[in-house]
Amino acid sequence: MENENWKEFWFEGNLCFGWIKNKEDWNKVKRAYKDMMNIYDLEQAKRCPYSDFDKFGFAIECDGKQTLKEFADKNNMDL
């Protein structure tokens, strides 16, 4: 099953924001940003250290050390 290892997270950006509950939701984010950056840049979205849930993005509060790519790797998620 494609989303078997998916762990939902919140994505915060100017072009797209909300709960990313599965690969299809993540693909919507990729489409929103496709003309502005490559997938590597999206994967570098940072964690928000002040959030009580898994929140990543480009918003000013998302300035933590962990990247979305690191989170995905830790949770065996295929971004």
VOLUMTOR-491600 format. One line per 2 residues: number of its first residue (from 0); their letters; for each residue x, y, z of N, C-alpha, C. Coordinates in pm, 1 decimal. Layout:
! VOLUMTOR-491600
NUM = a = X/Y/Z/X/Y/Z/X/Y/Z | ...
***
This chain:
! VOLUMTOR-491600
0 = me = 84.5/-119.4/0.0/0.0/0.0/0.0/88.2/124.5/0.0 | 61.2/218.5/-86.4/146.3/334.0/-107.3/163.5/421.0/16.7
2 = ne = 57.6/447.7/91.4/63.0/538.9/205.6/82.3/466.6/338.0 | 122.8/342.2/332.2/133.9/259.9/451.5/219.5/324.9/560.0
4 = nw = 330.5/385.5/522.6/421.8/445.2/619.9/402.3/594.6/636.9 | 294.6/648.2/588.0/275.7/792.7/592.6/241.7/839.7/732.9
6 = ke = 311.0/942.8/778.3/280.6/1007.7/905.7/237.4/1150.2/873.5 | 115.6/1184.6/909.0/64.1/1314.8/869.4/139.8/1427.6/938.7
8 = fw = 142.8/1542.6/870.0/207.8/1662.0/922.3/137.4/1783.6/864.5 | 160.1/1897.4/924.9/105.7/2023.2/876.0/213.3/2088.7/790.5
10 = fe = 173.1/2141.5/674.1/265.9/2216.0/590.0/221.0/2360.5/587.5 | 314.4/2452.3/607.3/283.2/2594.7/612.8/364.5/2669.4/508.1
12 = gn = 296.8/2719.5/407.4/361.8/2799.7/303.9/263.9/2899.1/246.2 | 314.7/2993.3/170.0/227.6/3094.9/110.7/135.8/3037.8/3.3
14 = lc = 184.8/2940.5/-71.7/106.0/2884.9/-181.9/18.0/2768.8/-141.8 | 49.7/2707.0/-30.8/-22.2/2587.2/10.4/-1.4/2566.4/159.8
16 = fg = -107.9/2535.3/230.0/-94.3/2504.9/372.0/-207.4/2413.5/414.7 | -182.9/2337.4/518.2/-284.2/2247.0/570.0/-224.9/2112.5/606.9
18 = wi = -312.0/2022.9/651.8/-269.8/1889.1/689.8/-234.1/1807.9/565.8 | -121.0/1743.1/571.2/-75.7/1653.8/465.1/-91.7/1513.0/521.1
20 = kn = -203.7/1452.1/488.2/-240.9/1323.7/548.5/-197.6/1203.2/467.0 | -156.2/1226.3/342.9/-117.9/1114.7/256.0/-37.8/1167.4/136.8
22 = ke = 7.0/1076.4/55.0/88.5/1111.2/-62.0/12.4/1202.4/-158.3 | -116.1/1182.3/-171.7/-195.4/1266.2/-260.6/-195.2/1412.4/-213.9
24 = dw = -206.8/1432.6/-82.8/-198.6/1568.8/-28.8/-61.9/1629.1/-57.3 | 44.5/1549.7/-42.3/179.6/1598.5/-68.4/196.0/1634.6/-215.9
26 = nk = 135.0/1557.4/-303.9/143.0/1587.6/-446.1/76.4/1721.7/-478.4 | -26.8/1759.2/-405.1/-90.4/1890.3/-423.2/6.8/2002.1/-387.4
28 = vk = 82.3/1982.7/-280.9/182.9/2081.8/-241.4/288.0/2093.4/-351.5 | 335.2/1979.4/-400.5/437.0/1981.3/-506.8/386.0/2054.2/-630.8
30 = ra = 259.8/2031.8/-665.9/203.1/2100.8/-782.2/194.8/2251.8/-757.1 | 159.1/2291.8/-636.8/148.0/2434.5/-604.3/281.9/2505.4/-618.8
32 = yk = 389.9/2436.8/-586.0/522.7/2497.8/-588.8/604.5/2462.0/-712.5 | 548.2/2387.9/-805.1/627.0/2331.1/-915.7/699.0/2435.3/-1000.1
34 = dm = 643.2/2552.4/-1018.6/707.2/2653.9/-1101.1/805.5/2741.3/-1024.8 | 809.6/2725.5/-894.4/895.7/2811.6/-813.7/1021.4/2742.2/-762.8
36 = mn = 1014.0/2612.8/-745.1/1127.0/2541.4/-685.7/1118.9/2394.2/-720.2 | 1228.4/2325.9/-699.8/1226.7/2182.1/-724.3/1192.7/2107.4/-595.5
38 = iy = 1175.3/1979.5/-605.0/1134.2/1899.5/-489.6/1239.2/1904.0/-379.2 | 1366.0/1914.3/-416.2/1471.5/1923.8/-314.8/1446.0/2044.1/-224.2
40 = dl = 1407.9/2157.2/-282.3/1380.4/2276.2/-201.8/1262.3/2252.2/-107.8 | 1157.2/2186.7/-156.3/1042.7/2157.5/-70.3/1083.4/2069.1/46.7
42 = eq = 1169.5/1973.0/19.2/1212.6/1881.1/123.5/1296.6/1950.5/229.6 | 1346.0/2070.3/199.7/1426.2/2144.6/295.9/1340.5/2233.3/387.1
44 = ak = 1209.3/2225.8/371.8/1121.2/2298.7/462.9/1157.7/2259.2/605.3 | 1158.2/2354.5/694.8/1202.5/2331.6/832.0/1086.0/2307.9/927.5
46 = rc = 1118.0/2239.6/1036.6/1021.3/2213.5/1143.6/997.8/2341.1/1223.5 | 875.9/2355.9/1270.0/842.2/2463.6/1362.5/867.6/2412.3/1504.0
48 = py = 967.5/2465.6/1572.9/1000.5/2414.2/1705.9/898.7/2452.6/1813.4 | 806.8/2541.3/1782.8/710.6/2589.9/1882.1/575.0/2521.3/1871.7
50 = sd = 563.3/2424.2/1783.9/436.1/2357.9/1759.4/424.0/2229.7/1842.2 | 302.3/2198.3/1882.5/275.3/2074.6/1957.2/251.4/1955.9/1863.7
52 = fd = 255.9/1980.5/1733.1/236.5/1873.4/1634.9/344.4/1889.2/1528.1 | 354.8/1791.3/1439.4/455.3/1794.4/1333.3/416.9/1900.2/1230.8
54 = kf = 488.6/2011.0/1231.9/460.5/2123.2/1142.3/589.7/2162.1/1071.8 | 584.2/2165.9/939.1/698.8/2201.7/856.9/656.4/2305.6/755.8
56 = gf = 749.8/2385.0/710.9/717.5/2479.2/605.4/820.7/2587.7/590.8 | 778.5/2694.0/522.6/865.0/2807.3/493.5/824.1/2931.3/572.4
58 = ai = 721.3/2920.8/656.5/677.4/3034.4/736.9/787.6/3072.7/834.8 | 785.1/3195.3/880.9/890.4/3247.5/966.7/909.7/3164.1/1093.8
60 = ec = 801.5/3106.1/1145.2/813.1/3025.5/1267.3/872.4/2886.5/1241.2 | 886.8/2850.0/1116.3/942.2/2718.6/1080.0/1093.7/2732.8/1061.9
62 = dg = 1161.7/2745.8/1174.0/1306.0/2770.3/1170.6/1383.7/2669.6/1254.8 | 1326.4/2552.4/1273.9/1391.7/2448.5/1352.7/1505.7/2382.2/1277.3
64 = kq = 1569.7/2288.9/1342.8/1685.0/2221.0/1283.9/1645.9/2107.1/1191.7 | 1535.2/2039.2/1219.2/1496.2/1923.5/1139.0/1429.4/1968.6/1009.3
66 = tl = 1469.8/1906.9/899.2/1404.9/1934.6/771.0/1292.3/1834.5/747.3 | 1207.0/1867.6/654.0/1098.5/1776.6/616.8/1155.7/1646.7/560.7
68 = ke = 1264.8/1654.8/487.5/1329.9/1535.1/433.2/1377.0/1443.5/546.0 | 1436.2/1499.6/649.0/1481.8/1419.4/763.6/1363.8/1353.4/834.3
70 = fa = 1255.4/1427.4/851.4/1133.8/1373.6/911.2/1079.9/1258.1/828.0 | 1075.6/1277.4/695.8/1025.0/1174.3/605.3/1113.2/1050.3/610.2
72 = dk = 1243.8/1069.2/609.0/1335.6/955.9/615.1/1318.1/878.5/745.5 | 1305.4/951.1/854.6/1288.5/888.3/986.8/1161.7/802.9/992.1
74 = nn = 1059.2/846.5/921.4/928.9/778.8/922.8/906.2/691.3/799.5 | 1012.4/665.0/723.5/1006.0/579.6/603.2/899.2/627.0/504.5
76 = md = 890.7/757.1/488.0/794.5/816.7/395.4/863.9/851.5/264.5 | 796.8/826.7/154.9/849.8/859.6/23.6/790.5/993.3/-23.6
78 = l = 870.0/1098.7/-11.2/823.3/1228.6/-60.4/842.8/1235.0/-209.7
***
